[in-house]
């Protein structure tokens, strides 16, 4: 099994590329920073770094799929989703740490990172404690481990909430796996900035 390290890349679409070519050196690196568990549910949670991207000298960012120097052959093989300034995607890998080499076991993660830098969302966006709500009781997370075998396609659905501002509805993430289906509650980070003003005399 190939367990070499791969990465998720986000590259700025510009007509002029760096003279040395588009290599990782031209991109801002993020890293999987920690893996912890929610104290109530035991849900495994990932955080990632949030290094600023200098867009005057960088052409995007990338996130290697490796933690603590241990590569599991984690891959992104399904389509990603861009929504409300986030990139949502699933990863998958075939486990090599199982006792019986004749049995194949798979794992994977649901990831949600900032579109502009590939780092941590600015607030909680994933339901880490399983109560179907996203609030301060949830851990800050850029990823949740999925116990559904090998994860497949990700579907993002908006919850119908007539009181929510447009584009700010809570979300449901559905991931069909090889052995089960994951249903995860999520929430976008809606930020409204002033786009016009009137000067008063």
FENNOR-V485304 format. One record per helix or strand. SS is the DSSP state (~ for helix, > for strand). FROM is the first residue (numbers start at 1). TO is the last residue. If there is no record, write none. Layout:
ss=<SS:SS>
from=<FROM:FROM>
to=<TO:TO>
This chain:
ss=<>:~:>:>:>:>:>:>:>:>:>:>:>:>:>:>:>>
from=<7:24:28:32:44:60:67:70:75:81:86:106:126:143:151:170:181>
to=<11:26:30:37:48:64:67:70:75:83:94:114:126:146:158:177:187>
